[in-house]
Amino acid sequence: METTYRSLPEFIVKTDDIEHISNRACDNLKLGDEVILVSGDEQKKFIISSKSLEEMKLAFITSEEVTEVIYKKADDRWSYDETITTPINSLSPEQADELKTLLPSAGSKGKVPFVNDDEDGYEFKDISSGCTVSWDSTTVSLEDFIASCNAHLFADTMIGKILTFSKLINGASFRMIVIGHEHDVLANTDNGELEPNGTTANLTLQFYDMPFQKVNLALPYEEEKEGYIRSNQTEESMEDSGASQVTIDPIYPSNTHGYASAVGLIHAMQEIFNSLPTILQQAIKTVRKDIFISEIDDGDNYEMFDTTSTVILKEQDRYGSCVNVKLFCLSASEMGMTHSNAENDPDQFPYDIEVEIDEVPTLVNLEGKKYAYFDETPQNNQTQEAMNKRIRYYKGEPYWYWLRSPYLLYTHGWGLCYYYGDVYGSYDTYNYGGVAPAFAI
């Protein structure tokens, strides 16, 4: 028997059979969540100590041993793999210390469980992430920065500030830029619902330095999978050998399902999120982002896409659609792009549209409102000042990066912000753009 409890931000599973947790529960569990094993009057609280796209570990630690229950994912299904029990006294001090820092605490976010030698169970101690956040002449610990965000101590004067996060990913420093203040609405996930509860996160930050240089939107993919299109095979002669060679263009994701089609981006968001310090993972808010779907069909099977809980919890058809996310790519409209008034200028990206609701013309927002940092820019009148604000970097050099906006002139086109901040679309979606994700605290 299994019972799940959804709250913000935890997802808790209570079960009497830890080897048969449902696939739905496995998909929703994330780092630091709890799985409570109930056996008669006894309860053991396992913690999700690690989770990747292919493997999840549940850990329970006492003063004598560590028990790890391992699940593997294959063919979009999670299944039990094995249970490993390791005596504490068989570990080296270094291994024990590493294990302790990897395990998030039970019911005490931001703390780490250390083995208590006097009794079975946990002894909670605060530890520092070692990461600092610096801007202007200010430097604070990551923990203090998060606490200030949660207390809404930062004002809109922070918009446009470039913050440096030390030791953020694999020991490297990354710059972030504040693009919004009390802009993103928290997703109300208490009941698994998608509609917002009206409360906003304090700050929205975007990576100023990109973690990844090139992301293929079409990966991972399967050739027969619906939603992808392959351009024609061509046969070319090889002059040197006289032989013929068949060259096959890469598979491109169709953009008819919007952001959910760009599985390469979704996987990149997951990998970046998994690389962040645990305390930052726990502090990043789940927010609702509007997306555009050009062909909405009640029969669409969204399970064909990898919808891990960190990235997409649920989709709900509207005039576009929306997703619950933690890390996300920006849309063209969020970066200030608006309609062009030129009659001969077809719309390249989805913007607000006017629809009839109860016979009343109503403007419907499809991909989110402009962040305060960006300048409002007509589609083909991109000023240099506006473009400068969109430039992002990879290893110190300007580099292009993907948007979550479909490029409507092509069925497999996607929005891209180029080296110098001009926003256009690309139909060549193979191993092309970087990622400069945003998130809200």
N, C-alpha and C positions, 0 to 999 in steps of 0.2 A: 504494500500500500504506500502511496506517495502523495504528499501534500506540498504545494508550492505557495510561497508568500512573496508577493512583489511589493517592494517599497522603494523609496528613493534615498540612496542609490542601491541598496542591497537587494539581492534575490536569494531567498532562503528555501531550501528543499528539506522536508522532513520525510524520512523513509525507514522502513523496517528491512529493506533489502538493498544494501549499498551497491551490489553488483548488477542491479537492473534499474538504474535511474533512467527515466524516459528520455528519448531523443530531444524532445522539446525543452525539458529542464536542462539538459547538457548544453544546448544551444544558448540558453539564457544565462547560465552561470558564467561569472567572470572572476578575475583575480580578487581574492579577499572575501568572496561570498561564502556562505555556510551551507554545509550539508549535515543535517542532524540525523545520526543513526539511532533509532529507537529500538531497544530490546527489553521488553518488560518494563520495569521501572527505571532502567538504566538508559542514559542518553550520552552519546559521544558526539562532540562537535568537531567535524572535519572542516578544514579550510581549503579553499581552492588556492594551492600554493604556486601553481604555474598553469598557463593555458596558452596554447598556440593553435594554429588552424588544424593541426593533426593530432594533438595530444593534450590531455588534461590530467593533472595530478591533484588528488585530495589527500591532505596530510592531517594526521592526528599525532600529537607528541605528548609523552609523559616523561617522568624523570628517568625512566629505564629504557624506553625505546621510541622509535619513530615508525609509524605505520603510514605507508603511501598506497593509495588505491589509484590505479592508472586506467584511464579510458583512452581509446584510440578512435579516430574518425576516418572512415573510408566509405566511398560511394554515398556521401552526404548523410551518413548515419553514425552515431556514436555507439560504441559497445565496450563493455568491460574487457580489459586485457589481463591484468595481473595485480596482485597485492604483494608489496615488498615490506618486510618488517626488519628494521635495522637497530640493534642494541646501541644505546647512547655510548657505552664504554668502548665500542668497537670503532668509533669515529675519532679521528685526530682532533685536537682543539681547533685547528683551522677549519676542518669540515663541519664541526659542530657550530662554530661561529657563523659560517656561511649559511648553513641551514636555518639558523635562527633569524638571520636578516632576510632570508627569502620568504619566510612564512609571515603573512599578514596576521594580525591579531584577531581573536574572536570577540566581536562586540566592542572593540576598542580601536577604532580606525586611527591610523597614524602612530600606533605603537607596535612593538614586536614582542612575541612571546619568547621568553627565555626559560629554560628548564629550571624549575625550583627543586633544589636538592632535598628539601625537607618533606615534600609531599608531591603526589602525582598531580599534574595540572600545569597551569601557566602562572608565571610571574611577569607582569607587564612593566616594561621600561620604555621610556621615551628614547628614541635615537634620532639623530639628525641625518637627513638625506645627503648632507655635504654640499648641496647645491645652493648657490647664492643668486640673487636677482639684483642687477645694478642698472640705474638710469640716472642721468645728470650726475650729481655728486652723492647719490644715495645708494647704499648697498645694504640689503637685508637678507636673511636666510629665506629659503624657499618656504619654510614653514610659516614664518612671519608674514610673508607676502600673501600666502593663501589665506591666513587668518584675517588679514586686512581686507581681502576681496570678499570673504564670507561675511564680514561685518559691514560691508558696503562703505568702507572708509575712503575709497578712491572716488574722485569726482571726474566730471567730463574734461577737466584740464589734463587728464592723462592721455587723452586721444592724440595720436601722432607720436607719442613717446616711443623710443626704441629701447627695449629692455634686453639686457644680456643675461642669459641663464648659464651659469657655469656648471660643468659636470652633468650635463643634461642627458645626452645619449652617448653611451660607450665612452664616458669620460670627457667628451668634447663639449665645447661651449656653443650655444646657438643664440642668435638675436631674434627677438620677437617684436612686433609692432602692435600697439594698441589701436584697434580700428573702431571700437564701439564701446559705449558706456550704457549699461542698462538697456541694451538693444534686444538681446536674444531671450525669448520666452522659454522658461523651463517646461519640459514635457511632463505632463501629468501621467506618470506610469504606475500610480498606486493600484489601479485596477486594470492595468494593461491597456489603458486607453491612449489615444493619440492626441486628443484635443488638449490645448495648453491650459494651465491653471491661472495664467495671468501674471505670475511672478517672474521677474527677469533676473538674469545673472548680472553681476557687477561689471566685469570687464570682458570684452572679446578681444583675443589676441590672434595674430596671424604670424606664422613662421616667416621671418625676414630672410633667414638663411634656410635653404631647402635641405631636408635630410636625404632625399633621393634626387638623382639627376634625371633619370629616364624611367618612365613607367609606361608599359604597354597596356592600353585600356582593354585589350582583348585577352589578356592572360589572367588566370588560367582559362582555357577554353576546350571544348570538344567540337569536332568538325560537324557532327550531326545535330548539335544543340540548337534549338529554336532561338531566334533572336540574333543570330549572326549571319553575315553574308560574305561569301567568298567571290572575289572577282575572277574572271575567266582565266583558265590555264592557257598559257601560250607556249609554243614550241619554237625554240631558237636553235640555229645551227652553230656549232662550235668550229670555227674556221681551222684551228690548229689540228684537230683530230679528225675532222669530218663527221664526227658523231653529232647526234641531236640531243638536246637537253630540255627537259620539261621544267619550266619555272612556274611556281605557284605563288601568287600573291598572298600575303598574310590574311587571316580572317579578321574582319573588323566588326566591332559590336554595333548592331543597329541601335539607333538612339530613340526608337519608338517607345521604350519603357523608361526613358529618362535616366536619372542617376543610377538606378538599380541595374542598368545594362552595363555600366562601366565597371565590371568586376575587378579589373586591374587597379583602378583607383580605390575601390573598397578594400581590397587586400592590402594596398599600400597604407591606408589609414590604420588598419588593424596592426600591421607590423610596427608602424611608428608609435602607436599607442602602447603596444607591449614593451617598447624600449624605454618608455618614460619612467622616472622614479615612481614607486608605488604611491607615495603621498600625493603626487600630482595626478596620477590616474584617478585616485579617489576624490580629488577636489574638482576635476573637470565635470561640469554639469552636462546632463543629458538635455538637449534643446530640440525644439521642433524646427525643421527646415522645410520650406516649400520647394517642391521640384515640379518639373513640367513633364507630362507624359502625353505625347502627341496622339497616341491611339489607346484609349481606355476601353478595356473589355472586361466585364465582370468575370469572364471565364479564364482570364489570364492566370497562369500559375507562377506566382512570384517565388515559389520554392526552387525554381530552376536556377536562381541566383544564390550565391553565398551570402546569407543574411545573418551574420553573427551578431550577437546581442550588443557588442560594443559599437557596431556601426549602424545597423538597421534593426529595430525591434519589430516594427509593424508598418504596413502601408495602408492608406485609406484613400480611395478615389474621391477627388473633389473636382474642381474645374481643372486642376492639375492633380497633384497628389502631395503627400508630405511624409517625412520620415523622422524618427527619433534618432539623433546622432550625438556623438561626443566630438570626434574629429570630423571635419567636413571641408570640402573644397568650396570656394566662393562661387557665386553665380555672377553672370554679366550684370544683372540689375543691382546686386549688392555692391558691385564695384562702380556704380554710378552710370551705367549705360542706359540710355533712354531711346525712345523711338526717334527715327529721323522723319522729318516732315516732307522729304522729297518724294514726289509721286512715283518716280522711277526707281526708288530705293527699296527693294524688298526687305522685310525684316529678317535679319540673320539669327536673332536670338528671341526667345519668348520673354515678353514684358507683360505689364498689366494689360488686361483686355476688358472690354465692356460687354457684359452679358445681361440678359433679361432675367431678373429674379423677381417672381410674383409680379411680372409685367412692369417692373421698375428697372431702368438701365442702371447697372451697378458695376463699378470698377473692381475687378477681381485681381488680386496680386498672385502671380504664378511662381515666382522664384525668389521672393524675399525683398524687403525694402533696403534701400541704400544705407550702408554704414556711414556714420558721421564723418569718418576720416576722408572718404573719397569725394571728389568733385563730381557734380552731375554733368554728364557729357553726352551730347547727341551722338548717335551711332557713327556717323561719318564726319564728325567735327571734333576729333579728339585733340584737345589742347595739350601742349607740352607739359604744362603744370599738372594736368590731370594724369597724364601718362607717367610722369615721374613718381607719383604716389603709388603706382602699381608695380614698379620694378622690384623684383626679388632676386636673391643671389644664391649661387651654388659655389662654394669654396672661393668666395670673394669676387666672383664675376657675375654680371647679370645673366640670367638664364630664363627661358620660357617655362611656363607651367600651365597645367590643365585647370579648367573651370568645370563646374558640374553642369553647365548649360549645354544642351544639345545645339548643334549648328544646323538650323532648319533648312538650309539650302541643299543639304545632302542627308540621305537616310543613315549614313554612318559618320556624320560630321560632329565635331565637338569643339566647344569654345576653348580658346588658348590665349594666354597673355604672353606676348612676345618679349624679346630681350629688353626693349626700351619702353614697355608699358602699354603698347597699343594692343587692343583687344580685337581679335578676329576669330574665324573658325578654321578648323583643319579637318580635311577628310582623310588625311594620311595618319591613322591612329596607331601605327606600329612603332613602338619603342621610341617615342618622340619627346614628350614633355616631362618636366619635373613636377613635383608636388609641393605646394606651399599651403598646408592645411591651416585651418583656424579652429579655435576652441574657446569656450566661455568658462569663466570661474566665478 
